[in-house]
Amino acid sequence: MAKRLEQQVAIVTGAGSGIGRETALIFAAEGANVVVADYNLEAAQETIELIGREADAPKAAAFKANVSNSADAEALVEFSLQTFNKLDILVNNAGIGVPGTVLTTKEEDWDRIFAVNVKGIYQCSRFAIPKMQAAGGGCIVNVSSIAAIVAVPDRAAYGASKGAVLALTKAMAADHVKDNIRVNCICPGTVDTPWVGRMVSNYSDPADARAKMVARQPIGRLGTPEEMAEAILYLASPSASFATGSALILDGGFTAFKLPS
């Protein structure tokens, strides 16, 4: 059976852990050569090691990048071309967040969240898209959130940034549909990632905070990074050839209906 990303080259940002790592792993399993980008180079190299355990795994390369930095974003794209000679897929997954309302969020945290979550997509995409145009097409998948669709208490900056990601996804799709470049995003609910684990650990009662996160999921559990990676794979694959400007919601029913009170 043919692999879905055979001979494709993909950049995955934030691929040192969580959704990004699982995306890099599943892309490699489906035949893609992968540039594993992360601000934490050691974490990116660990992802490379996981990919390399497969005997027939395609090539993968680690790259340290602050995606909000123009020079880093340009260098990342150039690294893909120098290493694998082309770029077919860009997954803008790198993201950060902190709890807070507009009253409690520090200005520096607000700026940092928007720099990574929104400007990072702008920076990577503006260097990747010309390469895709020159090659006759490509695919971009952004990682938004259900916080872009419904209000999540105590996540003002994060929700605002992910709303911007959703709007930017649609704008990019409209601007580049004639270039044969598809642009879509996923909107995950609460996913059991190291980032969520670190956030929960900051509460006075981490076990209670986690239990409350699980309790608000109609499906009765948190999502997994593997489930999100499968959705990204679908949007990046030929199976989604008619999808552009789409937002794929993966939230265990959170935005569709509420649990009985």
N, C-alpha and C positions, 0 to 999 in steps of 0.2 A: 504494500500500500504506500502510495506516494506521501511524503511528508509535506505539510501544509506551507512551510516557509523555505522549502528547498532552494538553495543558492541565493537566498535573500540576505541582506546585511541590515542589522538593526542597531540603533543606539537606544539604550534604556537608561534613563537618569534615575537617581536614587535607588540604584540596583544593589546596594550593599546590604539590604535587609528587606523584610516585609514583602509588600506587593511587588516592588521592583526586582528583588532577588528572584521571587517565584516566576516573574515574567521572563527574566533572562534565562532561567532554567528551562521553562517550557518552550521558549523560542528556540533554544539550542536543540532541545529534544525533537523539535519539528523541522530541523535542518538549517536554521539560520546561523550565520556568523554574528556574534554579538559584541558590541562595545559596551562594557559594563562601567557606567559612569557613576561616581559618588564623591561627595566631599571627603568622605572617609576612605582613603585609598586602601587601607588594610582590610576594611569590610568588603570593598570591591574585589580585592584579590581572593578573599575567602569564597566569594561567589564564583570566581573563575575556577578555583579548585574544585568546587562542587560540580561545575560543568565538566571539568576534565576527567572526572571519575568514570564517565561513560566512554567506553572503548571507541565508539564510532562518533563521538561528539564533534561537531564543527569547531572551528577555532573561536576563541573568545579573548578579548583583551581588556585590561582594566585601565581606567583613566580617571585621574582626580580632577574634579571640576566644581567650582562654585557657579551654578547655572545662572545666577543673577549677574555675573560678571561678564561683560562683553568679550573680553580677551579670552576667557576660559571657554565660553560657548563657541566662539569661532575656532579655537584650537581643538575642541572636542570634535567638531564636524570635520575639520581637516585631518585629524587623527584617524577618523573612520575611513576617509578616502585613501590616506597613505597606507593604512594597514590592510584594508579589504577592497580597495579600489572603487568603492561605490557606497551609496547610502539609499536604501529602499524604505526603511521604516524608522520613525522617530517616536519613542514613547516618552512623553513628558510626565514623569511620575514623581520627581523630587518635590517634596512638600513638607511644611512644618506647621505647627500650630500650638497655641497656648490657651488655656481657659481664660475667660474674662468677658466683661461687658464693656461698653464704651466708657464707662466710668472707671473700671478697674484695670483695663488694658494699658500697659505702659506704651508711650509713643514709640520707643525704640523697638518694642515687640511688634507693634502694628506695622511699622516700616519694614521690619525683617520678614514678617509673614508675607507681605505683598511682594517684597523683592524676590523671594524664593518661589512662591506659589504662582504668581502672575508674571512678573518680569522675567522669571526664569524660562517660562514657556515662550515669551516674546523673543528673548535672546537666542535660545536654541533654534527656534523655528525660523527666525529671519536669516540665519546662516544655513540651515538645512534646506529650506524651500528652493533657493536658486539651484542647488545641486540636483534636487528632484526635478525641477523644471528642465534642466539641461539633459537629464536622463529620460525624459518623457513621462514622468509621473512618480508617485510615491504615496505614502500613507503616514498620517500622524494620528496618534492616540493620546489624548490628554486625560489626566486623572483629576476629576472634579470631586463632588461629594453630594450626598443628599442634603447637606447644609446649604447647598445652592438652591434647593427647591422648597424646603420647609425650614421653619425656625427651630434652631437647636439652642436651648438656653445656655448662657455662659460661653458662647463661642462667637462673639461678635466679629472679631477680626478674621478668624478662620472662615466663618460663613460668608463674609463679604468677599474674601479672596476667592473662594470656590465659586461664588456667583459670577465673579469676573471671569473665571476659567470657563464656565459654561457659555457665557456670552462671547468670549474670545473664540471658543471652538466654532460656534456658528458663524462668526464673522470670517474666520479663516477658511471655513468650508465654502462660503459664498464667494470669497475672493479668488479661490484657487481651483474651483470645480472644473474650469475650462483648461486647467493645466494637468488634468488627470491626477490631481492630488486629493485624496480623500482625507477628511479631518473629522474625527469623532471623539467622544469622551465617554468614560464610565463615571457613574455616580454611586460610589460605594456607601453603604451604611456603616455601622460600627464593625470594624474588622479587627480580629485578634492579632495585632502586629506588635513588634517591640515598642513602637512609638506609643501605642495605646497603653501598653504595660507601663512605660515610663510616666505617662500622664496620670494613670491611676495611682501610681506609687507616691505622687505628690499630695494626695488627699490624706486627711488625718486618719481615715479608716479605709485603706485600699481595698480590703475584701468587700466592704459594704458598697464602695463606689463601683466595683466591678459587678457585684450582684445587681445593682440598680441598672447598669448598662445592659445586662442580659435580660432583666425583667421587662425592659421597654421594647424588646424585640418580639414581634408577634410570632415569629418562627421558633422562638424559645432558645436561641443561641446567637453568638456572634458569628459574623462571616469569617472566612479563612482567606489568607493571601492567595492560596491556590485557586479558589473560586474566582477571585478578581483577575488573576493572571489568565485563566481560561477565557474570560470575557474580553480581555485585551487581545488575546490571541485571535479570537473570532473576528474582532473589528480590524485587525491587521492582516487577516488572511483573505484569500480570494472568495471565501464563503460570504463575506460582507461587501462584495463588489458594488452593490447598489446602495450602500449606506454611506452617507456623508452628511455632516451637520447634525448627527444623531447623539442623543444622550441615553446611554444604557444604564438603567437603574438596577442596582443589586443590593437590596436592603432588607431582605427577609420579611417584606410586607410593611415596613415602617411607614412609608409615605402613602401606602394604599389604604390602610385601615388602622384603627386604634384597638388596643386590647380592651376588653370589657373592664369597666371600673369596679 
